[in-house]
Amino acid sequence: MDIKQLKFLIALDQTRHFGQAAALCHITQPTLSMRLRNLEDELNLVLVKRGQRFEGFTEAGERILAWARTLLAAHDGLQAEAASCRGQLVGCLRLGMVPLASFNPTHLLQPLAQRYPELRFQLSSLSSEQIIDRLGRNQLDLGLCYLDQVNSSYFEVIELASTRMGLLHDTRFFTFEAEELKWDALGGLPLGLLTTGMHFRQSIDLSFRSRGLDPQPLLESDSTFQLVQAVSAGICCAIMPLGNGLEGLSEHLRVVPIAESVVHASLGLVLRRTEPRSALAEKCFTEARAIFGESSSDDND
């Protein structure tokens, strides 16, 4: 058994497709299949359900997959620790973040990239619940999420600014004279919103309902990119967080603040307290604390 076989197994879990897993690992599909069969022979277990295409993992495969993730995280942590001992910060920082928040991730990534040119980044758009789960299973290094889901006994936290909302629009199609909009002024507009059930959408719905309003969105999506596309095409306006940099994507995009629109849950950067956690994750969390000028929660909180 070698570390590459475990990487192949995890790639198959990520892609759920033999050909895509092989491409992700920069090998041919026959090589991927052969190496996985070698792993099965060595463990004397069937790990993968095979038909004409990938059909999932066996029960044994799911259990081995959990160990493979742990071993691979430990291997990556060892490499990062060795680099840290040499005064370097190398590897890939796995950052999960909620899709909409009053935070522009470049404010964290840019200084890290400038200070540590060998550092790479993997960003995942996830719900707060998914971020906490993946941090707990060591599938993420850091998470940027709403803190109402976070138990500070298990996670270190850097609390960030509260999230306020604004109306994103394209000035070629919509014009607003007011410097701040009220919620009742939004009811007659074609609105694009995140899908029902997502954390940011829940705050929007609560703000409308508390004022006796029930607007019907023209467009709903779980993709920020698709909402921005619709705004740029003049299809709708979208309720978005202030300060996340979306208006900088085009000279025609503007965000008008909405009065009394603070999302109740605080936003924060989160690191798991327990091992295994890599030197890379710890160093980037420490750097983030210096960048944002915040102190993380400690064991005495």
C-alpha positions as CSV (number, residue, x, y, z in Angstrom):
1,M,0.0,0.0,0.0
2,D,1.2,3.5,-0.8
3,I,-0.1,7.0,-0.4
4,K,-1.0,7.3,-4.1
5,Q,-3.5,4.4,-3.8
6,L,-5.2,6.3,-1.1
7,K,-5.2,9.5,-3.2
8,F,-6.8,7.5,-6.1
9,L,-9.5,6.2,-3.7
10,I,-10.3,9.7,-2.5
11,A,-10.4,11.1,-6.0
12,L,-12.9,8.5,-7.0
13,D,-15.1,9.5,-4.0
14,Q,-14.8,13.2,-5.1
15,T,-15.7,12.6,-8.7
16,R,-17.9,9.5,-8.5
17,H,-16.5,8.7,-12.0
18,F,-13.5,6.5,-12.9
19,G,-12.5,8.6,-15.9
20,Q,-12.7,11.9,-14.0
21,A,-10.9,10.5,-11.1
22,A,-8.1,9.3,-13.4
23,A,-7.9,12.8,-15.0
24,L,-7.8,14.4,-11.6
25,C,-4.8,12.2,-10.6
26,H,-3.1,12.7,-14.0
27,I,-3.1,9.0,-14.9
28,T,-5.0,6.8,-17.3
29,Q,-8.2,5.1,-16.3
30,P,-6.8,1.6,-16.7
31,T,-3.9,2.5,-14.3
32,L,-6.4,3.9,-11.8
33,S,-8.5,0.7,-11.9
34,M,-5.4,-1.5,-11.6
35,R,-4.1,0.4,-8.6
36,L,-7.4,0.3,-6.8
37,R,-7.7,-3.5,-7.5
38,N,-4.2,-3.9,-6.1
39,L,-5.4,-2.1,-2.9
40,E,-8.4,-4.3,-2.7
41,D,-6.2,-7.4,-3.1
42,E,-3.8,-6.2,-0.4
43,L,-6.7,-5.6,2.0
44,N,-8.6,-8.7,0.9
45,L,-11.7,-6.5,0.6
46,V,-14.0,-5.3,-2.2
47,L,-14.1,-1.5,-1.8
48,V,-15.8,-0.3,-5.0
49,K,-19.1,-1.4,-6.6
50,R,-18.4,-1.8,-10.3
51,G,-20.7,-2.1,-13.2
52,Q,-20.5,-0.4,-16.6
53,R,-19.7,2.7,-14.5
54,F,-18.9,3.6,-10.9
55,E,-21.8,2.5,-8.7
56,G,-20.6,3.6,-5.3
57,F,-18.5,2.1,-2.5
58,T,-19.2,-1.1,-0.5
59,E,-19.8,-0.8,3.3
60,A,-16.2,-1.8,3.8
61,G,-15.1,0.7,1.1
62,E,-16.8,3.5,3.0
63,R,-15.0,2.5,6.2
64,I,-11.6,2.3,4.5
65,L,-12.3,5.6,2.8
66,A,-12.7,7.3,6.2
67,W,-9.3,6.0,7.2
68,A,-7.8,7.0,3.8
69,R,-8.8,10.6,4.4
70,T,-7.3,10.6,7.9
71,L,-4.0,9.0,6.6
72,L,-3.8,11.4,3.7
73,A,-4.5,14.4,6.0
74,A,-1.7,13.1,8.3
75,H,0.7,12.8,5.3
76,D,-0.1,16.3,4.1
77,G,0.3,17.5,7.7
78,L,3.7,15.8,8.0
79,Q,4.8,17.5,4.8
80,A,3.6,20.9,6.0
81,E,5.2,20.4,9.4
82,A,8.5,19.6,7.7
83,A,8.2,22.7,5.6
84,S,7.4,24.7,8.7
85,C,10.5,23.5,10.4
86,R,12.5,24.8,7.4
87,G,10.8,28.2,7.8
88,Q,8.5,27.6,4.8
89,L,4.7,27.4,4.3
90,V,3.8,25.1,1.4
91,G,0.9,23.0,0.5
92,C,-2.8,23.6,-0.2
93,L,-5.0,25.5,2.3
94,R,-8.5,24.0,2.1
95,L,-11.0,26.8,2.9
96,G,-14.7,26.3,3.1
97,M,-16.9,29.3,3.0
98,V,-20.6,30.2,3.0
99,P,-21.7,31.5,-0.5
100,L,-22.8,34.9,0.7
101,A,-21.4,37.0,3.5
102,S,-20.0,40.5,4.2
103,F,-16.5,39.3,3.6
104,N,-14.3,39.4,0.5
105,P,-12.1,36.3,0.7
106,T,-9.3,38.1,-1.3
107,H,-8.7,40.1,1.9
108,L,-7.3,36.9,3.4
109,L,-5.9,35.1,0.4
110,Q,-4.0,38.0,-1.1
111,P,-1.7,38.7,1.9
112,L,-1.2,35.0,2.4
113,A,-0.3,34.5,-1.3
114,Q,2.1,37.5,-1.2
115,R,3.8,36.3,2.0
116,Y,4.0,32.6,1.0
117,P,4.3,32.3,-2.7
118,E,4.5,28.4,-2.5
119,L,1.1,28.3,-0.8
120,R,-1.9,27.1,-2.9
121,F,-5.6,27.5,-2.1
122,Q,-8.7,25.3,-2.6
123,L,-12.0,27.1,-2.0
124,S,-15.3,25.3,-1.5
125,S,-18.7,27.0,-1.3
126,L,-20.7,25.2,1.4
127,S,-23.4,25.7,4.1
128,S,-22.3,26.4,7.6
129,E,-23.4,22.9,8.6
130,Q,-21.3,21.3,5.8
131,I,-18.3,23.4,6.8
132,I,-18.5,22.3,10.5
133,D,-18.9,18.7,9.4
134,R,-15.9,18.8,7.1
135,L,-13.7,20.6,9.6
136,G,-14.6,17.9,12.1
137,R,-13.6,15.2,9.6
138,N,-10.4,17.0,8.6
139,Q,-11.6,17.5,5.0
140,L,-11.1,21.3,5.4
141,D,-8.4,23.3,7.1
142,L,-10.3,26.5,7.9
143,G,-13.9,27.5,7.6
144,L,-15.6,30.8,7.1
145,C,-19.2,30.4,8.3
146,Y,-22.0,31.7,10.6
147,L,-21.1,31.1,14.2
148,D,-24.6,30.0,15.5
149,Q,-23.6,26.5,14.4
150,V,-20.2,26.6,16.1
151,N,-19.3,25.1,19.5
152,S,-16.3,27.0,20.7
153,S,-15.3,24.0,22.9
154,Y,-14.3,22.2,19.7
155,F,-13.3,25.1,17.4
156,E,-11.1,28.2,17.7
157,V,-12.9,31.3,16.3
158,I,-11.9,34.7,14.9
159,E,-15.1,36.7,14.9
160,L,-15.6,39.0,11.9
161,A,-17.8,41.9,11.2
162,S,-21.6,41.5,11.1
163,T,-23.1,40.9,7.7
164,R,-25.3,43.7,6.4
165,M,-27.4,43.5,3.2
166,G,-27.8,45.7,0.2
167,L,-29.5,45.6,-3.2
168,L,-27.2,44.7,-6.1
169,H,-28.3,46.1,-9.4
170,D,-27.0,47.1,-12.8
171,T,-27.2,50.8,-13.4
172,R,-28.1,50.2,-17.1
173,F,-31.4,48.8,-16.1
174,F,-32.3,50.2,-12.6
175,T,-31.7,53.5,-10.8
176,F,-32.1,54.3,-7.2
177,E,-31.8,57.8,-5.8
178,A,-31.9,57.0,-2.1
179,E,-28.7,56.3,-0.3
180,E,-30.4,53.6,1.7
181,L,-33.5,51.5,0.8
182,K,-36.3,50.3,3.1
183,W,-37.6,46.8,2.9
184,D,-41.1,47.8,1.8
185,A,-39.5,49.5,-1.3
186,L,-38.2,46.2,-2.5
187,G,-41.5,44.3,-2.7
188,G,-42.3,45.6,-6.2
189,L,-38.9,44.8,-7.7
190,P,-38.0,41.7,-9.7
191,L,-35.8,40.0,-7.1
192,G,-33.1,37.3,-7.4
193,L,-32.5,35.4,-4.2
194,L,-30.6,32.5,-2.9
195,T,-32.5,29.2,-2.7
196,T,-35.0,28.8,0.3
197,G,-33.3,27.2,3.3
198,M,-29.9,28.7,2.8
199,H,-28.7,30.8,5.8
200,F,-28.6,34.2,4.1
201,R,-32.0,33.6,2.5
202,Q,-33.5,32.8,5.9
203,S,-32.3,36.2,7.1
204,I,-33.9,37.9,4.1
205,D,-37.2,36.0,4.6
206,L,-37.3,36.9,8.3
207,S,-36.7,40.6,7.5
208,F,-39.6,40.6,5.0
209,R,-42.0,38.6,7.3
210,S,-41.3,40.8,10.3
211,R,-42.7,43.7,8.3
212,G,-45.7,41.9,7.0
213,L,-44.2,41.5,3.5
214,D,-44.1,38.4,1.3
215,P,-42.5,39.3,-2.1
216,Q,-42.2,36.5,-4.6
217,P,-38.7,36.3,-6.1
218,L,-38.4,36.2,-9.9
219,L,-35.3,34.0,-9.7
220,E,-33.9,31.7,-7.1
221,S,-30.5,30.0,-7.3
222,D,-27.9,28.4,-5.0
223,S,-25.2,30.0,-7.1
224,T,-23.9,33.5,-6.4
225,F,-22.5,33.6,-9.9
226,Q,-25.8,32.9,-11.5
227,L,-27.5,35.6,-9.5
228,V,-24.8,38.1,-10.6
229,Q,-25.3,37.0,-14.2
230,A,-29.0,37.6,-14.0
231,V,-28.4,41.1,-12.4
232,S,-26.0,42.0,-15.2
233,A,-28.5,40.9,-17.8
234,G,-31.1,43.2,-16.3
235,I,-33.4,40.3,-15.3
236,C,-33.6,41.2,-11.7
237,C,-31.9,42.9,-8.7
238,A,-30.4,40.7,-6.0
239,I,-30.2,41.1,-2.2
240,M,-26.5,40.6,-1.4
241,P,-24.2,41.2,1.5
242,L,-22.4,44.6,1.7
243,G,-18.6,44.5,1.5
244,N,-18.1,41.2,-0.4
245,G,-16.7,42.9,-3.5
246,L,-19.4,41.9,-6.0
247,E,-19.9,45.4,-7.3
248,G,-16.3,45.5,-8.4
249,L,-17.0,42.8,-11.0
250,S,-18.4,45.3,-13.4
251,E,-18.4,49.1,-13.8
252,H,-22.2,48.9,-14.1
253,L,-22.9,47.0,-10.8
254,R,-23.8,49.0,-7.7
255,V,-25.0,48.0,-4.2
256,V,-27.4,50.2,-2.2
257,P,-27.5,49.5,1.5
258,I,-30.8,48.3,3.0
259,A,-31.9,49.8,6.3
260,E,-32.1,47.5,9.4
261,S,-30.6,44.6,7.5
262,V,-28.0,43.0,9.8
263,V,-27.9,39.2,9.6
264,H,-28.4,38.0,13.2
265,A,-25.7,35.3,13.2
266,S,-22.1,36.5,13.4
267,L,-19.6,35.4,10.8
268,G,-16.2,34.0,11.7
269,L,-13.1,32.1,10.6
270,V,-13.0,28.7,12.3
271,L,-10.2,26.2,13.1
272,R,-10.7,22.8,14.7
273,R,-9.1,22.5,18.1
274,T,-8.3,18.8,18.1
275,E,-5.6,16.8,16.2
276,P,-4.9,16.1,13.5
277,R,-4.6,19.7,12.3
278,S,-1.8,20.7,10.1
279,A,1.0,23.3,10.7
280,L,-0.3,24.9,7.6
281,A,-3.8,25.4,9.0
282,E,-2.4,26.7,12.3
283,K,-0.1,29.1,10.6
284,C,-2.7,30.5,8.3
285,F,-5.1,30.9,11.2
286,T,-2.5,32.9,13.1
287,E,-1.8,35.0,10.1
288,A,-5.5,35.7,9.7
289,R,-5.7,36.8,13.3
290,A,-3.0,39.4,12.6
291,I,-4.6,40.5,9.3
292,F,-8.0,41.1,10.9
293,G,-6.7,42.3,14.2
294,E,-8.8,39.9,16.2
295,S,-8.1,37.5,19.0
296,S,-9.5,34.0,18.7
297,S,-11.6,32.4,21.4
298,D,-9.5,30.3,23.9
299,D,-10.2,27.4,26.2
300,N,-11.3,29.8,29.0
301,D,-14.1,31.3,27.0
